[in-house]
Amino acid sequence: MSVQPRLSVVVPIHNVEHCLEECLRSIAAQTVPWDGALEVVLVDDGSTDGSTRIAQAFADRDPRLRYVRQEHAGLGAARNTGVQQISPGVEFLAFADSDDVVPHGAYHRMITSLESTGSDFATGNVWRLDDRGRHQTGQYTWLTKTRERTHITRDPELLSDRVAWNKVFRRAFWQRHGLSFPEGGLYEDTPVIVPAHFLASSVDVLHDHVYYRREGSLTGQRTDVRGVRDRIAACDEVSRFLAERFPEHRRSYDTSCLRDDFGPLLDGLPMGGPEYRAAFLVGAAAFLARADPGVIDALPVDLRVKWHLVRERRLADLIAVLSFEQRGGAAFGVRGAVRRAAVHPDASGGRLRVPARTARLRRGELPVVARLERAEWQDDGTLRIDGYAYVRNLPSASPGREVRTGILKSARHKGVVRRVPTRSVPSPAATEDSGQELHVYDHSGFSMIVDPDSLKVRGRREPGSWLLGVLVAGHGTVRRAAVRAPEGPAAQALVRELEDGFRLVLTYSRGRLVLEVVAYHARVESHRAEGDEVVLHGRLHGPRPTVLRLTHTHADARFDCPVEGAGDDFAIRLPVAAIAAVPPAERHEPKEVEPPHSDRWQAELMLPDGSSAALAAVVALPPGRYPAGAGRELCATADDSGQLVVELTRQPVADSLRWTDGGSLVVEGTVADASWGDAELVLRHDSRHEEVAVDVHRAGGRFTARVEPAIADGGLPLRQGRWYAFLRELGADGDGVPVRTLASLAGRLPLTRACQGRDYSADRRFGDRLLIDAAPRLAREERGAYRQAQLRTVHYAAQRELPLKETVLYVGGDSPRAVQEELLRRGAPVEHLWVTHDGRSSVPAGADGVELHSSAWYEALARCRRIVTAGHLPDFFERRSGQTVVQTWHGNPFKRIGTDLTGSPYADHSQLDVLARATAQWSVLVAPGRRATARLSRALAYRGELLQAGSPANDLLFADDRGKIADRVRARLGLPPGRRVVLYAPTYRDHLGYAPDRYRHEQALDLAAAESALGDDHVLLVRRHPLAAGPLPGARPPFVVDVSAYPQVAELLLVADVLVTDYTSLAFDFALTGRPMLFHTYDLEQYRDTVRGFCLDFEATVPGPLLRSTEDVVTALRDLDAVAERHARAYAAFRQAYCDLDDGRAAARVADRLLR
C-alpha cells in the first residue's frame, strides 16, 4: 500500500461464504477523514468453504485488503493475528465480524468524533439484522443520544457495551494497555472491552448506528455447554480485574452480569441437558461465592429469587420457577397486605420457600401498566380515549375495588394539571394482553373524555404538550403511570383541527401518549399542476413566510420556493423538473433492509426573522400524481401528524377502504401510472414469512383490490396475525412497495368485520402502513394465557368428571384421516371430531371441526372415548380409564427425534424430561414398518403396546381407484397433461428457527433456473414443511405450483412422477410408488454433524442420488431413467427394508384395535 493508512480493520473469517462478500464490500466502501487511507486485514481462520476463495479475490482486486491464513484457532486468536499484521504508524484500529455489515460512513463518523474530543475510543449503536429487516438491538436501547468524552464510571449503561465490533480504538491506547483477546474460548469480547472502558480516559458514545449485527452470527446455541462455561469465565475474568484495579465498581459490574450476561444462561436451564445444567450451577455458584454477598440485593425480585436458588443450588426449584415463567409469563403471586412478598411455585407445585428479604416487594416492584386500546374523536369535538390500567401482579377481578382517574400534565407550565373525566369499564383485553396466567385484570378498563377546551391556559389556547397519565387508587395505595401505546408500531398519531391556526394531535413521546396543541403558521389546502410546476395553495395563520425551503433528506440539495399571494392566501410553486433532477441517495444498506420507497424532501417555511416553521396540510389532502420522469411522480400530501410531505415516489396510497356485505374488503387508491405495469396486491404476514396475492384492477391512475380474508389464502382464511399490504408487479420477486393510507382515513380505523367466525380489521401501523389484522379464531373468553390456564386447570378437570362419549377425536395428519374413513366405511356407531387450527384445517366429510385450544377442544380431550393422533398430545392430557389413544405418528424418520437428540445442540430437555410421561398416555403406537418399531420406541421413550400395522396414510397408494383419485387431484391443481410432475418437499432446518416450532423456509433450489431448464415439459409442486414458512423466490406459474397448504400429502404422492427431497420421511412413503427419488442434500455435512443428524446411516440408505446443486438436480431430472436404473438395486433394498408392512390394509388394522 503506497499511502500510509490511518485506520486498520481486522476481519477474522471462518466458513461464512454466504455473507462474506457483502461484509467486505461494506468495509471497502468506508472512508477515513482527511482523505486518510484504509487498511483491512483479512484473517482466514482455517475456512473449509468458499470463504477462502472470496477473501483472496477481494485482496487481489483491492491493494488495501491484505489476506492472511492460519490454522483454525478461534475468533480471539484470529483477531490477535490481525492486530499483529497491521501496518506501523496506523492511528486507529477497528474489528468487524465476517458475517456482519458496516454501515456506510460508520468509521468516518467515529474517527471524526475522536479527532474532535481526544477520547481513547468511540462506540456506537447497533442494528440487529435478520431476513425481515433491521431492528434496534436490545443491548443498546438505552443509547438515545450521543455522549462525548464520557466514561463508564459516569454512564453505567456502558457496562452493557461489551463488544468489539461497534468501535474504533486509538491504536496507541490499545498498545499502551497491552490489550489482546483471550484465545481458545467463546465470548472473547467481554474480557477486553469492559476493562478498556475503565482504562480509557474518556469514550465517545454515538447515537448513530455504526454496525449491522447479523442474527445468529458466530455465537453458539444458548444451551451449549462450552458456551455457558466460557461466558461465566469471561465475566469472572473481568470481575477479578475490577477487584484489583477498580474495586469500587466491581459490585455494579457483578450485578450487571447476573442481570444481563447470565440471563440467557438462566433461561436455557429448562431446555438444557444435565451437563449444561451442572456446568451452569458450578460456574454461577462459584461466581456468586466470589462476589459481594449483597450483589443479589440490587436485582429485581424475580432475579433475586432465581439467584438465591442458584446460590443454594436448588436446581429443581429453579427449573420450576423458570418453566412457570416461560409458560405463563413473568408473573408471580403476592401475599401480605402491608409487607407484600412475591410467591413462586416450587418443584412440587407448592409455594417456594425463600428468605423474606429475598421475596419482599420493594417500591416500584408492583408498577402500574396503562395501555391505550382506542382513541377516537366524538361528534361533539371531544376525544374519547379507551384503555386499561392495572397494578401488575395485583388482580382487578371485580368492579369497584379500584378507582382510575385520568390526568393531563402540561410540559410547558410546571404544576399545571388537568383532571380528565374518567369512568371504569370492563376490559377483557387487559387480561389477554398481559401474557400471564395467574391474574385477571378484566375490570381495569377506563374510558376518558378529553375536551380540547380544557387544555387552554388562563382561558387562551397555547401551543404545548400534555402528557396523559392515570392514577390507580386501590390495594391500599395510589399509583400513577403514563398511558402508553400497546406496542411501538401502534403509536399512531391522530389529528383534529381546532380554531384558526390550531390543531390537537394525539401523538407519542418515548412510547407515552401525549396530546399536543399545535399552532401552525400556514396550512396547504390544495395543489394543482401549472405547466412544469406544482402549485400549493393554502391559508396563512401567522406572519407571511419569505420562502418554502425544500431540503433533500440525504443529498446536498436545497430549493427556496417563494411564497406568493395576498392577504391570508398563499401559493408556492414547486419546480418539478429541478427537484426530479436531483439524483436519489445511493443505497448502502444490506439486502435485508427494506429500501426507501420515496425520495423525501423536508419542507419548512422560512420566516422574516430568520426562524423556520413546519408547513401543515389538511389531512384529507390527496397525494396528487405529478409525473417527474424515471417512473416517479411528485406527491404532496399530509403525513399521519398533519405535516406536509413532498416526495418523489411510486408508492400507492389507499384513500378508500370499505367492507362489502359479503365480507370483502375493497381497497382503492392512487398509483403512479407511468411507473407500474400489471400488478398484484400482496399481503405479507408480519412474523410467519408467508404471503397471499390478490388481483388488482388499475385505471386512470387509480387501483382497486378486493380482499376476501376468509378465503384469501387459496380458499383458506388468512392466518391469525397482521398482514401488511404491498403492491408488486406481476412476476417480480421481493415484497413490492408498501401501500400507505391517506391521513384522513386515520380517524376511521380500524375498520372491523366479522367473517366466518373471525374478526378482520383494516388498520395501519408505522404511521401509515396499511394492514389487515386477522383476530384469533377463539372466542374472547378463550384467549390469552390466563383464560387458557383456566380452561386447562378448571374446565378440563371438570369435564373429566363427566361420562365419556362415543366419539372419536382426530388430531392432524393423513393417517388419522384414513382411520376415520375406514370407520365411516364400516358404519361404526361413533361420532367424529376433527381438530382444526386457526380455522385452516380441512375437516373430512362425516366429521365436525373443533378448534385447537377452544373450550370444546378441552372437553373433547376429556370426554372422547377414542383419540387418534399423528403427533404429541398436550402435556396436561391424562388418559382416563376407558379411553383409547392410538398414536399413528407422522412418518418413518430419517432424522433424529426425541431422546435420540440427547446431547445435541437442539435437544429440548424441558420436553425430554416429560416425554416418558407423555407417551405413557398412549394406548398403542402404530409402527409404519418393522425396522421402525425399535427406533420409534426408543426415541419416543415409549414402553407400551405396539401395533405393527403399516402407515394408514399410505393405504391410498394401494386403493383400487387411485387412478381416478390422481386424475381428480391433477384437475384440482390445474396440472397440464403431458408434463412430468416433480414434487419438491424439503424438511425444515433447526438452526433457522425464529419462534417455537417455527422455522424459516430455506429455498435452496433455484426455481428460476429450474424453470429455465425444465419449464417446457415439467411442472414443480413445492411443498414446504408444515413447520416452515417463507417466500418462494423465482416461483412462477404454471411451472411452480405451491401445494404447501394441500390437505392430503398422500394425494400429492399419487400424482408425482418423481420426488425431490432431502431428509424427510416422505421418502419412505413415496418408495411405495416405485417412482424415482432425488435427494437435494446441499447441506449434508452441516445437517448431519452440527444440526439434527440422523437415526440411521443416511448416505448408505437412501434409494437415490445425493445432489449438491440446482444444476445437479436439473441434470438428474433430464436423465431420470438412467438415474433410476443406476439406483434400482438400492431402491429395491430400501423398499424391502422399510416398506414391509404397507399393503393398503393399515387403517383397517388400526380400526380393529381402536374398536376393540
C-alpha positions, 0 to 999 in steps of 0.5 A: 500500500503506497499511502500510509493508512490511518485506520486498520480493520481486522476481519477474522473469517471462518466458513461464512461464504454466504455473507462474506462478500457483502461484509467486505464490500461494506468495509471497502466502501468506508472512508477515513477523514482527511482523505486518510487511507484504509487498511483491512486485514483479512484473517482466514481462520482455517475456512473449509468453504468458499470463504477462502476463495472470496477473501483472496479475490477481494485482496487481489482486486483491492491493494488495501485488503491484505489476506492472511491464513492460519490454522483454525484457532478461534475468533480471539486468536484470529483477531490477535493475528490481525492486530499483529499484521497491521501496518506501523504508524496506523492511528486507529484500529477497528474489528468487524465480524465476517458475517456482519455489515458496516454501515456506510460512513460508520468509521468516518463518523467515529474517527471524526468524533475522536479527532474532535474530543481526544477520547481513547475510543468511540462506540456506537449503536447497533442494528440487529439484522435478520431476513425481515429487516433491521431492528434496534438491538436490545443491548443498546436501547438505552443509547438515545443520544450521543455522549462525548468524552464520557466514561463508564464510571459516569454512564453505567449503561456502558457496562452493557457495551461489551463488544468489539465490533461497534468501535474504533480504538486509538491504536496507541491506547490499545498498545499502551494497555497491552490489550489482546483477546483471550484465545481458545474460548467463546465470548472473547469480547467481554474480557477486553472491552469492559476493562478498556472502558475503565482504562480509557480516559474518556469514550465517545458514545454515538447515537448513530448506528455504526454496525449491522449485527447479523442474527445468529452470527458466530455465537453458539446455541444458548444451551451449549455447554462450552458456551455457558462455561466460557461466558461465566469465565469471561465475566469472572475474568473481568470481575477479578480485574475490577477487584484489583484495579477498580474495586469500587465498581466491581459490585455494579459490574457483578450485578450487571452480569447476573442481570444481563450476561447470565440471563440467557444462561438462566433461561436455557436451564429448562431446555438444557441437558444435565451437563449444561445444567451442572456446568451452569450451577458450578460456574454461577455458584462459584461466581456468586461465592466470589462476589459481594454477598449483597450483589443479589440485593440490587436485582429485581425480585424475580432475579433475586429469587432465581439467584438465591436458588442458584446460590443454594443450588436448588436446581429443581426449584429453579427449573420450576420457577423458570418453566412457570415463567416461560409458560405463563409469563413473568408473573408471580403471586403476592401475599401480605397486605402491608409487607407484600412478598412475591410467591413462586411455585416450587418443584412440587407445585407448592409455594417456594420457600425463600428468605423474606428479604429475598421475596419482599416487594420493594417500591416500584416492584408492583408498577402500574401498566396503562395501555391505550386500546382506542382513541377516537374523536366524538361528534361533539369535538371531544376525544374519547380515549379507551384503555386499561390500567392495572397494578401488575401482579395485583388482580382487578377481578371485580368492579369497584375495588379500584378507582382510575382517574385520568390526568393531563400534565402540561410540559410547558407550565410546571404544576399545571394539571388537568383532571380528565373525566374518567369512568371504569369499564370492563376490559377483557383485553387487559387480561389477554394482553398481559401474557400471564396466567395467574391474574385477571385484570378484566375490570381495569378498563377506563374510558376518558373524555378529553375536551380540547377546551380544557387544555387552554391556559388562563382561558387562551389556547397555547401551543404545548404538550400534555402528557396523559397519565392515570392514577390507580387508587386501590390495594391500599395505595395510589399509583400513577403511570403514563398511558402508553401505546400497546406496542411501538408500531401502534403509536399512531398519531391522530389529528383534529383541527381546532380554531384558526391556526390550531390543531390537537394531535394525539401523538407519542413521546418515548412510547407515552401518549401525549396530546399536543396543541399545535399552532401552525403558521400556514396550512396547504389546502390544495395543489394543482399542476401549472405547466412544469410546476406544482402549485400549493395553495393554502391559508396563512395563520401567522406572519407571511413566510419569505420562502418554502425551503425544500431540503433533500433528506440525504443529498446536498440539495436545497430549493427556496420556493417563494411564497406568493399571494395576498392577504391570508392566501398563499401559493408556492410553486414547486419546480418539478423538473429541478427537484426530479433532477436531483439524483436519489441517495445511493443505497448502502444498506444490506439486502435485508433492509427494506429500501426507501420507497420515496425520495423525501424532501423536508419542507419548512417555511422560512420566516422574516426573522430568520426562524423556520416553521413546519408547513401543515396540510389538511389531512384529507389532502390527496397525494396528487400524481405529478409525473417527474420522469424515471417512473416517479411522480411528485406527491404532496400530501399530509403525513399521519401528524398533519405535516406536509410531505413532498416526495418523489415516489411510486408508492400507492396510497389507499384513500378508500377502504370499505367492507362489502356485505359479503365480507370483502374488503375493497381497497382503492387508491392512487398509483403512479401510472407511468411507473407500474405495469400489471400488478398484484396486491400482496399481503405479507404476514408480519412474523410467519414469512408467508404471503397471499396475492390478490388481483388488482384492477388499475385505471386512470391512475387509480387501483382497486383490490378486493380482499376476501380474508376468509378465503384469501389464502387459496380458499383458506382464511388468512392466518391469525396475525397482521398482514401488511399490504404491498403492491408488486408487479406481476412476476417480480420477486421481493415484497413490492412497495408498501401501500400507505393510507391517506391521513384522513382515513386515520380517524376511521380505523380500524375498520372491523368485520366479522367473517366466518367466525373471525374478526378482520380489521383494516388498520395501519401501523408505522404511521401509515402502513396499511394492514389487515389484522386477522383476530384469533379464531377463539372466542374472547373468553378463550384467549390469552394465557390466563383464560387458557390456564383456566380452561386447562386447570378448571374446565378440563378437570371438570369435564373429566368428571363427566361420562365419556362419549362415543366419539372419536377425536382426530388430531392432524395428519393423513393417517388419522384421516384414513382411520376415520374413513375406514370407520365411516366405511364400516358404519361404526356407531361413533361420532367424529371430531376433527381438530382444526387450527386457526380455522385452516384445517380441512375437516373430512366429510362425516366429521365436525371441526373443533378448534385447537385450544377452544373450550370444546377442544378441552372437553373433547380431550376429556370426554372422547372415548377414542383419540387418534393422533399423528403427533404429541398430545398436550402435556396436561392430557391424562388418559382416563380409564376407558379411553383409547389413544392410538398414536399413528405418528407422522412418518418413518424418520430419517432424522433424529427425534426425541431422546435420540437428540440427547446431547445435541445442540437442539435437544429440548430437555424441558420436553425430554424430561416429560416425554416418558410421561407423555407417551405413557398416555398412549394406548398403542403406537402404530409402527409404519414398518418393522425396522421402525418399531425399535427406533420409534420406541426408543426415541419416543421413550415409549414402553407400551403396546405396539401395533405393527400395522403399516402407515394408514396414510399410505393405504391410498397408494394401494386403493383400487381407484387411485387412478381416478383419485390422481386424475381428480387431484391433477384437475384440482391443481390445474396440472397440464397433461403431458408434463412430468410432475416433480414434487419438491418437499424439503424438511425444515432446518433447526438452526433457522428457527425464529419462534417455537416450532417455527422455522424459516423456509430455506429455498435452496433450489433455484426455481428460476433456473429450474424453470429455465431448464425444465419449464417446457415439459415439467411442472414443480409442486413445492411443498414446504414443511408444515413447520416452515414458512417463507417466500418462494423466490423465482416461483412462477406459474404454471411451472411452480405450483405451491401445494404447501397448504394441500390437505392430503400429502398422500394425494400429492404422492399419487400424482408425482412422477418423481420426488425431490427431497432431502431428509424427510420421511416422505421418502419412505412413503413415496418408495411405495410408488416405485417412482424415482427419488432425488435427494437435494442434500446441499447441506449434508455435512452441516445437517448431519454433524452440527444440526439434527443428524440422523437415526440411521446411516443416511448416505448408505440408505437412501434409494437415490442420488445425493445432489449438491446443486440446482444444476445437479438436480436439473441434470438428474431430472433430464436423465431420470431413467438412467438415474433410476436404473443406476439406483434400482438395486438400492431402491429395491433394498430400501423398499424391502427394508422399510416398506414391509408392512404397507399393503393398503390394509393399515387403517383397517388394522388400526380400526380393529384395535381402536374398536376393540 
